[in-house]
Amino acid sequence: MSELQSLTLTELSERENILRKKYAKFQSENINLDMSRGKPAPEQLDLSRGLLSVLPEAGPFEDRNGTDVRNYGQLDGIPEAKALFGDLLSVTEDKIFIGGNSSLSLMHDTIARAMLHGVAEEEIPWMKLPKVKFLCPSPGYDRHFAICELFQIEMIPIEMTPTGPNMEQVEQYVKNDEAIKGIWCVPKYSNPEGHTYSKDVVERLAKMETKATDFRIFWDNAYAIHHLTDTPDVLADIFAASERAYHPNRVYMYASTSKVTFPGAGISAFVSSEENIAFAKKQLSVQTIGADKLNQLRHVRFFDQVGGIEKLMEQHAAIIKPKFDQVTHSLDLALSGKGIASWSKPNGGYFISLDTIDGCAKRVVLLAKEAGVTLTGAGATFPYGHDPRDRNIRIAPTFPSLGELEKAMEVLCVCVEIAAIEQLKR
């Protein structure tokens, strides 16, 4: 029995009165902290200030093949940018398409093209089918779910475990339902829990039998290099596993520099089989002449200037790791042993996942907001914004200062305990 569950109703009320006094004090302090999104802190943005001046007015503006990047051409990106992502993601350059400032745009457009044109010449456009469904490991990334809602794709929640999605559920669904066309995956330092898929999960995703011939894995490798420790998690190679399983076209991978340099002004990559890339380029050649090649060249030269992207990421980690430590320290100090919450302790990524007791997440978020701390909405980490157990809260610790974060966590922990006591007294 947990510490709070062992208390009588009278003792719970006494504890609640103490907490209510703390809460009232917070409200009187006019706190105004927003932790609703995973944004880099100003100090992180300053690390990339050199990006703004790395291309001098006089040039040169040629890529390694001597092509002037100020002009039209190179739909799929300059070779240096392909090499950059190839090294980071351990893929060959012929499998890479360089996009604009957002991998989210690439994901959205991949879905849109699949709806309009299918995923291959011989496949039916998804919009012509009676139903399209996606598997959604949950808790997961709300923007993935928003894309599905936009295109009226039915979402099926899949339990998320410390080693990845529950593969028994996944395999059962895809084997029996032809309408299931894809699965969303954040395979390394997942959003929000910070888990990394195990080798077994990667292998099973690659080789599983699917009833739909046009099933695709949407592999959002957003945090591939966002390590917080000197012993980063290792993610198995999904492309190699898929090729071994004779499913070379199964995977669509996405990545970007959004939280490496400047969000909204970075570069992104769509990675897949040569066949998938060729099919996509055929359609994209009608949509665009290519993304900003000057920005691609700017990034490549900037990373060379600072000693490599890994070196830059070490500087990011030095700024944000103390913030992750502050969050876990606050949770450990205030809530450990009380049996009313559990939380992840990731080795990388941008978030910490907090689970309250069932039925409390919405109440915690509301209490925090009324005390001046804005969190990601309860339910946002589940399809349709519905957390069936109303318990998961995504904590985004990167943007606030350490002092602000300490105060925000003090508020949050009091709110978690108040909500838990309210629930236990019912």
C-alpha positions in Angstrom: 0.0 0.0 0.0 1.3 3.5 -0.9 2.0 6.2 1.6 -1.2 8.2 0.7 -3.4 5.2 0.3 -2.6 4.2 3.9 -4.0 7.4 5.3 -7.5 7.7 6.7 -9.9 10.2 5.3 -9.2 12.6 8.1 -5.5 12.3 7.5 -6.0 12.9 3.8 -8.0 16.0 4.5 -5.3 17.3 6.8 -2.6 16.7 4.1 -4.8 18.4 1.5 -5.2 21.5 3.7 -1.4 21.8 3.9 -1.1 21.5 0.1 -4.0 24.0 -0.5 -2.1 26.6 1.5 1.0 26.0 -0.7 -1.1 26.2 -3.8 -2.7 29.5 -2.7 0.7 30.9 -2.2 1.7 29.9 -5.7 -1.4 31.7 -7.1 -0.5 34.9 -5.3 3.0 34.9 -6.9 1.6 35.6 -10.4 3.7 32.8 -12.0 3.6 32.7 -15.8 5.5 29.7 -17.2 4.7 27.9 -20.4 6.0 24.3 -20.7 3.5 23.2 -23.3 5.9 22.5 -26.2 9.4 21.2 -26.6 11.2 24.3 -27.6 15.0 25.0 -27.5 16.0 27.6 -24.9 17.6 30.9 -26.0 21.0 29.6 -25.0 20.6 26.7 -27.4 19.6 29.0 -30.2 22.7 31.1 -29.5 24.9 28.0 -30.3 23.9 28.4 -33.9 24.4 32.1 -34.2 27.3 31.5 -36.6 24.8 29.9 -39.1 23.7 33.5 -40.0 27.1 34.6 -41.3 28.7 31.4 -42.5 28.0 32.3 -46.2 29.9 35.5 -46.9 28.4 38.0 -49.4 31.1 37.1 -51.9 30.5 33.4 -51.8 31.6 30.8 -52.9 28.1 29.3 -53.6 29.0 26.1 -55.3 28.4 22.6 -54.0 31.1 19.9 -54.2 30.1 19.2 -57.8 30.5 22.8 -58.8 26.8 23.6 -59.1 25.7 27.1 -58.2 23.2 26.6 -55.4 21.7 30.1 -56.0 20.0 28.8 -59.1 17.3 26.3 -60.1 17.9 22.6 -59.9 18.7 19.7 -57.6 15.2 18.8 -56.6 16.4 16.3 -54.0 19.1 18.5 -52.4 22.8 19.2 -52.7 25.2 16.3 -52.3 26.8 17.7 -49.1 23.4 17.8 -47.4 22.7 14.2 -48.4 26.1 13.2 -47.1 25.4 14.9 -43.8 22.1 13.0 -43.2 23.7 9.8 -44.6 26.4 9.9 -42.0 23.9 10.7 -39.2 21.4 8.1 -40.1 23.7 5.4 -41.6 22.1 5.4 -45.0 23.4 5.9 -48.5 22.9 9.2 -50.3 20.7 7.6 -53.0 18.0 6.9 -50.4 17.8 10.6 -49.3 15.6 13.5 -50.3 16.5 16.8 -48.7 13.4 18.9 -47.8 12.8 22.3 -46.4 12.7 23.5 -42.7 10.4 20.8 -41.4 10.2 17.0 -41.3 6.6 17.4 -40.2 5.9 18.9 -43.7 7.5 15.9 -45.3 5.4 13.5 -43.3 2.2 15.5 -44.1 3.0 15.5 -47.8 3.8 11.8 -47.8 0.4 11.1 -46.4 -1.2 13.5 -48.9 0.5 11.9 -51.8 -0.5 8.4 -50.6 -4.1 9.6 -50.4 -4.0 11.1 -53.9 -1.7 8.7 -55.8 -1.0 5.7 -53.6 2.4 4.6 -52.4 3.5 3.0 -55.6 2.5 2.8 -59.3 0.5 -0.4 -58.8 -1.2 0.6 -55.6 -4.6 2.2 -55.2 -4.8 5.8 -53.9 -5.9 5.7 -50.3 -8.6 8.2 -50.9 -10.4 5.7 -53.1 -10.6 3.1 -50.4 -13.6 2.8 -48.1 -11.4 3.1 -45.0 -7.8 3.9 -44.1 -6.4 3.1 -40.6 -3.1 3.8 -38.8 -1.6 2.2 -35.7 -0.6 4.8 -33.1 1.7 3.8 -30.3 0.5 5.7 -27.3 1.4 7.9 -25.5 2.8 9.4 -28.7 3.4 12.5 -30.7 0.3 14.7 -31.0 1.2 16.2 -34.4 1.3 12.7 -36.0 -2.2 12.2 -34.7 -3.3 15.6 -36.1 -2.2 14.6 -39.6 -4.4 11.5 -39.4 -7.3 13.5 -38.2 -6.8 16.0 -41.1 -7.0 13.2 -43.7 -9.8 11.3 -41.8 -7.5 8.3 -41.2 -8.9 6.2 -38.4 -6.4 5.8 -35.5 -5.9 2.7 -33.5 -4.0 3.2 -30.2 -1.2 0.7 -29.5 0.3 0.2 -26.0 3.7 1.7 -25.7 6.3 -0.3 -23.7 9.8 0.5 -22.6 11.1 -1.4 -25.6 8.7 0.0 -28.2 5.1 -0.7 -29.3 3.4 -3.8 -28.0 4.3 -6.1 -31.0 1.7 -8.7 -30.2 -1.0 -6.0 -30.7 0.7 -4.6 -33.8 1.2 -8.0 -35.5 -2.4 -9.1 -34.8 -3.8 -5.9 -36.3 -1.7 -5.7 -39.5 -2.1 -9.4 -40.2 -5.8 -9.3 -40.2 -6.9 -5.9 -41.4 -6.1 -4.7 -45.0 -7.3 -1.2 -44.1 -4.3 -0.7 -41.8 -1.8 1.2 -44.0 0.8 2.5 -41.6 2.2 2.9 -38.1 3.7 6.0 -36.6 7.0 5.4 -34.8 9.4 7.7 -32.9 11.9 5.0 -32.5 14.7 6.7 -30.5 14.0 8.7 -27.3 10.3 8.5 -28.1 7.9 11.4 -27.6 7.0 11.7 -24.7 8.5 8.7 -22.8 12.0 8.8 -24.1 12.1 5.0 -24.9 14.3 3.5 -27.6 13.0 0.6 -29.6 14.7 -2.7 -28.9 16.5 -4.7 -31.6 13.7 -7.3 -31.3 11.0 -4.7 -31.9 12.8 -3.3 -35.0 13.2 -6.8 -36.4 9.6 -7.7 -35.8 8.4 -4.5 -37.4 10.5 -5.2 -40.5 9.5 -8.8 -41.0 5.9 -8.9 -39.8 3.2 -10.2 -42.2 0.8 -7.5 -43.2 -2.5 -8.0 -45.1 -2.1 -4.6 -46.8 0.5 -4.8 -49.6 1.0 -1.0 -49.3 1.7 -0.9 -45.6 4.3 1.6 -44.5 6.3 2.3 -41.4 6.5 6.1 -40.7 9.9 6.2 -38.9 10.1 9.7 -37.3 13.8 9.7 -36.2 13.5 13.2 -34.8 15.8 12.6 -31.8 18.5 10.4 -33.4 21.3 12.5 -32.1 19.7 14.2 -29.1 21.7 12.4 -26.4 21.8 13.4 -22.8 24.5 10.9 -21.6 27.9 9.6 -22.7 26.4 6.2 -23.3 23.5 6.9 -25.7 20.9 4.4 -26.6 21.5 2.3 -29.7 18.8 1.9 -32.3 18.9 -1.0 -34.7 19.0 -0.4 -38.5 15.4 -0.6 -39.7 16.4 -0.5 -43.4 18.8 -3.4 -43.1 16.2 -5.4 -41.2 13.6 -4.6 -43.8 15.8 -5.7 -46.7 16.7 -8.9 -44.9 13.0 -9.5 -44.5 12.4 -8.8 -48.3 10.4 -5.7 -47.5 12.7 -3.1 -48.9 10.0 -0.5 -49.5 8.3 -0.7 -46.1 10.0 2.2 -44.3 9.7 6.0 -44.6 12.2 7.7 -42.4 12.2 11.4 -41.4 14.7 13.6 -39.7 15.6 17.3 -39.4 17.9 19.9 -37.8 14.9 21.7 -36.1 16.2 21.2 -32.6 19.9 21.3 -33.7 20.1 24.8 -35.3 17.1 27.0 -35.6 13.5 25.6 -35.5 11.7 26.8 -38.5 14.9 27.6 -40.4 16.6 24.2 -40.6 16.8 21.4 -43.2 15.0 18.1 -43.2 15.3 14.7 -44.8 13.0 12.0 -46.2 14.8 8.6 -46.4 13.5 5.5 -48.0 14.3 2.9 -50.7 15.5 4.0 -54.1 12.2 2.9 -55.5 10.2 4.9 -53.0 12.4 8.0 -53.5 12.0 7.8 -57.3 8.2 7.5 -57.0 8.1 10.5 -54.6 10.4 12.6 -56.8 8.2 12.1 -59.8 5.3 13.8 -58.0 7.5 16.3 -56.1 8.9 17.6 -59.4 5.5 19.0 -60.1 5.1 20.5 -56.7 8.6 22.2 -56.3 11.9 22.9 -58.0 13.6 22.1 -54.7 14.0 23.3 -51.2 16.3 26.2 -50.1 19.8 25.0 -51.3 21.5 28.1 -49.8 20.2 27.0 -46.4 21.5 23.4 -47.1 25.0 24.8 -48.0 24.8 27.1 -45.0 24.2 24.2 -42.6 26.9 22.0 -44.0 29.5 24.7 -43.8 28.4 25.7 -40.3 28.7 22.2 -39.0 32.2 22.0 -40.5 33.0 25.4 -38.8 31.9 24.2 -35.3 33.8 20.9 -35.5 30.9 18.7 -36.6 27.2 18.2 -35.6 28.1 15.8 -32.8 30.2 18.5 -31.2 27.3 20.9 -31.4 25.0 18.4 -29.9 27.3 17.9 -26.9 26.9 21.7 -26.3 23.1 21.3 -26.4 23.2 18.4 -23.9 25.3 20.5 -21.5 22.6 23.1 -21.5 19.5 20.9 -21.2 20.7 17.9 -19.2 20.7 19.9 -15.9 17.0 20.7 -16.7 16.1 17.1 -17.1 18.0 16.4 -13.9 16.0 19.1 -12.1 12.7 17.6 -13.2 13.6 14.1 -12.1 15.1 15.5 -8.8 11.9 17.4 -8.1 9.7 14.4 -8.8 11.9 12.1 -6.8 11.9 14.5 -3.8 8.2 15.3 -3.8 6.4 12.2 -5.0 8.6 9.1 -4.6 7.1 6.5 -2.4 3.6 8.1 -2.4 2.2 5.7 -5.0 0.5 8.5 -6.9 2.8 9.0 -9.9 5.6 7.5 -12.0 7.9 9.1 -14.5 10.4 8.3 -17.2 14.1 9.0 -16.9 15.2 9.2 -20.6 18.8 9.1 -22.0 17.9 11.6 -24.6 15.2 13.4 -26.5 13.1 16.4 -25.4 10.5 15.2 -23.0 9.8 13.4 -19.7 6.5 11.4 -19.4 4.6 11.7 -16.1 1.8 9.2 -15.2 -0.5 10.1 -12.4 -3.0 7.7 -10.9 -6.0 7.1 -13.2 -8.4 10.0 -13.6 -6.1 12.8 -12.5 -4.2 14.1 -15.5 -6.8 16.7 -16.6 -7.2 17.9 -13.1 -3.5 18.3 -12.6 -3.1 20.3 -15.9 -6.0 22.5 -14.9 -4.7 23.1 -11.4 -1.2 23.9 -12.7 -2.7 26.4 -15.3 -4.7 28.2 -12.6 -1.4 28.5 -10.6 0.4 30.0 -13.6 2.1 26.9 -15.2 0.9 25.9 -18.7 1.5 22.2 -19.6 0.7 20.2 -22.7 -3.0 19.4 -22.6 -3.9 16.1 -20.9 -4.8 13.6 -23.5 -2.7 15.2 -26.2 -0.4 12.2 -26.3 -3.2 9.9 -27.4 -5.2 9.7 -30.6 -8.2 12.1 -30.7 -6.9 13.8 -27.6 -8.4 11.0 -25.4 -6.3 9.3 -22.8 -8.5 6.4 -21.7 -7.0 6.4 -18.2 -6.6 10.2 -18.0 -3.2 9.9 -16.4 -0.4 10.9 -18.9 1.2 14.3 -18.8 4.1 15.3 -21.1 6.7 17.5 -19.5 8.8 19.7 -21.8 11.8 20.9 -19.7 14.1 22.5 -22.3 12.8 26.1 -22.7 12.5 27.5 -19.1 15.6 28.5 -17.1 16.7 26.3 -14.3 15.1 28.7 -11.8 11.8 28.8 -13.6 11.9 25.0 -14.0 12.4 24.5 -10.3 9.4 26.7 -9.5 7.3 25.0 -12.2 8.1 21.6 -10.8 7.3 22.7 -7.3 3.9 23.8 -8.5 3.3 20.6 -10.6 4.2 18.3 -7.7 1.7 20.0 -5.4 -1.0 19.8 -8.1 -0.3 16.1 -8.6 -0.7 15.4 -4.9 -3.9 17.5 -4.6 -5.5 15.8 -7.5 -4.5 12.4 -6.1 -6.0 13.1 -2.7 -9.2 14.4 -4.3 -9.4 11.1 -6.2 -8.6 8.9 -3.2 -11.3 10.7 -1.1 -14.1 9.8 -3.5 
